């Protein structure tokens, strides 16, 4: 009991989080999927990782080799899916180490045996989309794009929400009133219409999408941080810090902010879920990432337009559901772990 009482609040919260097995294993599985997504080129790529040909070693992933290097007739970049090239680099003492899925996100298999979109086969484990691209590669790279976009959007929105909420809650008065009126006006702006207008004026890009969504994604969190600061600024330790002559910045950073982060941390998984859904929805409408970028929303749109190609809709829907469920389980476990009413048992 004495050892448990000596643990820091963050340590006790982590122990409560670990006791929630569903949330803990969801965190481990989600982190594993994110790490695998970061190294997607090693899992799904149309180039071998390393080739040993005629006594020499080649690294196709970091260098382009012409077809003549491997016995071809042309100086064009090597197509490693070509049956002739495959035979050349695996004949005799030659060998090649390929990724588990030998297709990239933009790879078109010109040697496919059935028209596109094609059902799952031994060559394409989850089938192909309507353009002939491997569906498994699209899902791997699309998942990475969605998660990285959600992380960036969550980080920017969290920073803006903390800064604006802290200023409102700590200073209060006219500062708080001015920010509240600004948020009311800014929140009434038609976000989707602005996105359509800017997409028509500027070329679509992930950066543009990130900026536009960040401009509106901080207001909800700002209200929670503001409420925490309004409550904590009346505490005795804040009054003591003021009496000691600490500046406003020191009081906010050292004393008020650390005690106001509970709603921020609790909402992080749910904010990531909202960011993934926002990107998927915009991609589904054609307002998201630039054409050619792997996207879960685009795959859902393809599934809608190709009802008979059931593998497109089902695979994409499964990836989305699993991702959102993992984030939801993590959020529930995090909320319970940080709830001050929860008692350690």
N, C-alpha and C positions, 0 to 999 in steps of 0.2 A: 504493500500500500504506500509506503514511504517513497519507493522508487517511482511509482506511478504519479505521485503528487509532485515529484521534482521535475517531471517532464515539462517542456515548454508547451504553450498552447498549440503551436504548429505541429509539434510532434504528437500530441494527443489527437489532433484532428486527423493526422495521417494514419494513426492507428485505428481510429474509428472508420476511416475510409477503407482501410484494408479489411476490416471485419465485414464490410459489405462485399461479399464475394462476387456478385454480379457486376457491380461497378468496377471492382478491382481488376477482374479478368477482362472486362470490356476495355479498360485503359491499356492493359498489356497487349490485347489483340489489335486495338486501334493504332498504338505506337508501332507495332510490328508491321502493319499494313502501310503505314506512312513511310517507314524506313525502306520497305520493299519498293514502294512507289518512287522514292528518291533515286533508287538504283534500277529504274525500269529498263534502261538500256541494256543491263546485264540479263534481264529476264525476257525481254521481247525486243528483238532487233533483227533486221534482215541481213545483217553482216555477221560473219563469225567473229568470235572474240580473238582467236589466234589461228593462223594457218601455217602449216609446215609443208612447203612445196619445193620439190627438187633440191632438198638440203638447205633451204633458206626459210627463215621465219618471217611472217608478215602479220601486221596488226591492222586489219581492215577497219576497226572501229575508230582509229585515230589517224588513218591515212587512206586516201583514195588510190586504188590501183587500177590501171587499165586492164581490159580483158586480155590483152596479149601477154600479160604477166603470167597468166595461168593457162596459156595455150590457146587463147581465143584468136579471132581474126581481126578485131577492130580495136582502136585506141579509145573506145568509149569506157566509162566507168563500169566496173564489173557488176553483173547481176548474179548474185550468189544463189538465187533461186533457179537459175537456168540449169536444167538437167545436165547439160554438157559440162558446165563449170563444176557442178557438184561431183560429177564423175572424175573430173580432172584432179580436184583437190583431195579426193579420198582414194585414189588409185595407188596401188603398190605401197610404198613407204610414206606416201603423202597422207596427211590427216588434218582435220579441222575441228575446233571446239566451237560449237554454236550455242546460242542461248536456248533455253527450254522451248520458247516459242519463236520460231525463225521468221517473224514478221514485225515490221515497224509500224508506227501509227499511220504512215502515208503509203505503205507498201501496197502495190497492186500486183497480184499474182497473175501474170499473163499466161501462165501454164495451168490455170484452173480447169478442172474437168467438168464443171457445171456452171450454168449462168448465174449471175448475181441478182439479188442476194441468194447465196447458197446455204443450205442447211448444214448443221455441224457434221464434220467428217474427221477422219484421222489426220488430214492435213490442216484443217481449220477447226480446232476443237469446239469453238462456239459458233462456227459459221462465219459468214461475211456479211457486210452491210450492202446497201444498194449500189455502192461504187466499187465493190470488190475488195475492200479493205478488211483485214482480219479483225473480227469483233473482239476477241480477247485482247489484242494489242490496243484497240480503241478504248476498251474499258480500263486497262491498266494506266494508260497515259491520261485518259479523261479523269480518272480518280485522282491522279497526281495534280492535275491542273485545278480541280475543284478544291482539294484540300489546301494546296498552297495559296490559292486565291482566298479561301476562307480564313486561313491563318493571317494573311496580310490585312484583310478587311477587319478582322477581329482586333488585331493589334492596333491599327490606326483608330478604329472606333473607340477602343478602350482608352487609349491615351487622350483623345479629344474629350471623351466623356468624363474622365477623371479630372482633367484640367478645368473644364467649364463647371462641372459640379462642385469642385473644391472652391473655386472663386465665389460662386453663388452662396454656398453654404457657410463658408467661413466669414465673409465680409457682410453678407446679408444686406438689409436696407435697400438703398437705391440701386446698388450694384445688382443685387438679387432681382429686384423688380425689372431693371432694364434687360437683364438676361432672359427673364421669363417672357417678357413681351417679344423679344427677338426670336425666342424658340417657338412661340405661338405663330408668329408670322412665317418663319422659315419652315416650320412643320406643315404649314398649309400649302406649300408649293407642290405642284403636281410632278412628283418625281419621275413617273413613267413618261410623261410628255417631254420633260426636259431631256430624258435619256434618248427619246426618239429624235428630238431636234438636234442634239449634239452628235448623234450617230449619223444624221444626214449631212451635217456640216463637216465633221471631222471623220477621218478614216477610222474604222473600228479597231480597237486595240484593248488588250487586257488592262493597260495602264489607265486609259480613259474610263473604262468601266469601274476600275478601282477607285478613281478619284470621285466620280459622280456618286457612287454608292456610299463612299466615306463621308460625303458632305451631309448625308441624311441619317447615317447609321449610328450617330453618337448621342442623339437626344434622349433616348430611353434610358440608357445607362447614366446619363448626366443627372436625371431626376433622382435616381437611387443614391448616387454619391452625394448630391446636394442634401438629401434628407439625413444621411449619416453625419455629414459635417454640421448641419444645424443642431443635431442632437449632441454631438461630441464637443462642440465648441463651448458648451456650458459646463463641461466637466471640471472638477477641481484641479486635475493635473494640467489643464490648459490655462486656468487662471494662475496656477503656480508658475508656469513657464513664462507667462506675461510679466508676472511680478519679478522674475529673475532677469528681465530685460531682453529676452530672446526676440528676434525679429519675426515678422509674420511668416516669412518663408521657412525659417527654422522650426517654428511651431507646427506649421502645416506638414512639413516633410518628416519631422522626427516624432511627432506626437499624435496629430489628428489623423493623418493619412493611414498609418499602419493599423489604426483601430477602426477604419472605415472601409476596408477592402473586402469585407465578407461578401457583400452583394456583387462586387466586381468579379471575384473568383468564382462565385456560385453561378453566375450567368455566362461564364466563358464557353462551356460546351454548348449551351443553347444558342449563343450568338453564332458559334461556328455552324450549327445546324441551319440557322436562318440564312447565313451567308451562302452555304451550299445550295439551299433551296432557291435563293434569289438568282444565283448564277445559272442554275439548271432551268429555271423558268424563263429567264431572258434568252438563253440559248435556244430553248424550245420555240420562242417567238421570233427568233432570228435577230435579236438585238444584243447578243452577248459577244463572245469571243470572235475573232476574225475567222472567215471561212478557211477550212483546212486544219484548224486547231482541234485536237481531240476534245470532245465535249459530250457529257452525259445527256445534256438537254437536246443536242442535235440527234443523238441516237434515239431518244424518245420520239422526236419528231419523225425520224425515219420509220420507227415502229408504227406510228399512227398512219403514215402514208403507205406502208406495206403490211397490211393486216395479216396476210398469209405468212409473212416471215416472222413467225411467233418468237423465234429465238432472239431477235433484236430487242423486243419489248421486255420479255421475261428476264433476260440477262441484265439489262440496264436497270430495270425495276428492282431486281434482287440486290445489285450493288448499292443503289440508293437507300433501300430499306435497311440493309445491314449497316451501312455507314451511319445513318440517322439513329438507328436503334442503339448502336454503341455509344454515340454521343449523348443520347438521352439517358442511358443507364449510368454513364459517367456523371452527368449533371445531377441526377437524383442522389447518387452516392455522395457527391461533393456537397450538395445542399444539406444532407443529413449530418455529414462530418463536421460542417461548420455551424450547425445549429446550436446555439448556446444552451438551449433547453434540453439537449440530449445529454444524458449522464453516462459517464464511463462505467462499464460493468466488468 
